[in-house]
Amino acid sequence: LSILLLLTKNRYKTFIIFNVNLIFWGLCYALHLRSVDADHALVWMRLCNAFISFIALFAFFFAVELTNYKLSNRWRNINAAIALTFFVLISCTPLVFYGTKSFLGFQFVPEITPLYYLFLLYYTVNVVWANIIIYRNIKNDSRIKFIFTGFVIGFLGGTTTVFPFLGI
């Protein structure tokens, strides 16, 4: 999807950043699943959460860029500041994940704090808003249909990794 988009228009730098963060999230998540001790699993999961902060933010920025959605630079900068200073920094501390537990077939599932629910709200707002922006512009460009479908499938699949944290 990235290659198709970049071949047609070379202006979507936010999509490249989004995909780079997606790669690092996937790597950290795989290393979390392959961890043999709780401390390593917790470190990888904290890094995953930091990358998820960027993924949600740059999904939103990409939707704005792709559709030429009118958004003030002030809101964009406030959103970025929240992601970079708050969620990324606290993701790497015990303020979000304080330990691990076993759940179903997973050996090390992070134990979450109430701040994790605030993070989920941030993630949900960015991802849902991005999808709404893209959906509203489907009729304007046929490739947006493919991007919207990819976003929906990708985010639905990626979001299922949260279920064990919540005990679901």
N, C-alpha and C positions, 0 to 999 in steps of 0.2 A: 504494500500500500504506500509506503514512504517513497519508494522508487518511482511508482506511477505518478505520484503527486509532484515529486521534485523534477521529473522529466517534463511535466506539463508547465509548471511555473516554478521558478527558482527563488521565490521570495518567502517561503515558509520556514524560516529559521526556528521558530518555536516548535515546529513538528519534529525537527531534527533533535532538539533538546529533549522533547517529550520522549522520543524513541531511545535516546541514549540513557535516560533515566529508567526507562522500561527495561533495557538490557541489564543495567546494574541491579535493579530490583529483582529481576529473574535470577541473576547470579547469586545475590544474597539469599534469596528464598531457597534456592537449591542447596546452598551451603548450610543454611539453617536446617533443612530436612536431613542432610547428610551428617550433621553434627553428632559426635559420640558423647559429648558431655553438655550439661545444662548451661554452663557459663558461655561456651562458644555459641550454642544455639541462641542464647539471649543476645549476644553481641550482634549476630547476623540478623536477628529479628528487629533489633533496634535500628540497624542500618537500613533494613527493608522499609521500615516506617518512615525514615527520613526521605528515602527515594519516592515513596508514595506521596509525600507532601508535594514534591516537585512534579510528579506525574499529574496529580489533580490540578495543580496550578497551570502547568503548560498545556494540558488538555483544554482548559478554559481559554488561555491566551491564543491557542491555535484556532479554536472556534471563532474567536473574535477576529483574528487575522484572516481566516479563510472566507468569512462571510462579510467582511467589512462592517461588522457590527459596531454601532456607535457607542463607544465607551470612553469616558473621560480618562485621561492619563492619571488623574488623581486616584480614581478607584483602582486602576490597574496597579499603581505603585503601592497603594495601601494593601491590596491583596498580596502582592509580592513580599512586602515587608512582614506581613503576618506569617506567611509561609516560611520565609527565610529565618526570621529571628525567633519565632515562637515554636512552631511545630517541628522544624528540623532540629533545633537545639534540644528541645525537651525529649525528642524521640530517642536521643542517645543517652538518656539518663533513666534512673528508676522512677521518674515521675509518670511515665506512661506504662512501662512494663517493669515489674519489680521482681519477677521470678518466673519459673516455668513449672508446668504440671504435665502429666500424661492425660491424654484425652482420646478416646476411641483408638485408632491405629497410630496416632501421633505420639512420639515419645516426649517431645519438648514443645508444649504449647505455651506461649507467654501468658502470664497472669497479668491482667490489665487493671489499671486504676481508673477512677472516674474521669480523669483527663482524656483517656482514650475515647470516651463518648463525645467529647468536644472535638477531638480530632476527626472522628467519624462524621460529625456534623459539617465540619470544614470540607472534608473530602466529598461528601454527598452534595453539598451546595455547589461546589465547583464542577463536579462531573455532570450533575443533572442540568445545571444552567448551560454548560457547554453543549450537551445533547439537544437541549431545547433550541439554542441558537442555530445549531446545524440543521435540525429538523425544519425549522421555519424557512430555511433557504433551499430545501430540496428541489423545489420547482425551478429554481434559478440556474441550476447547473447539474448535469447528469452525474458527474463524478462525486458530487456531494452525497448522492444516494449511497455510493460505495463506502465513502468515509463514514457516514452515519451508521450504516450497517456494521462496519468494522468496529466503530466505537461502542456500539451497543453490545455486540458479542464479546468484545475484549473486556469491557468494564464489567459485564455480568459475570464472565468467567473469572476475572481477577478478584472481584468482590467476594467470591465464594471462599477465598483463602482466609477471610475474616471470621467465618462461621465458627471454627474451633475455638477462637479466642473468646467468643461470646457463649460458648457451651452449647452450640447448636450442632 
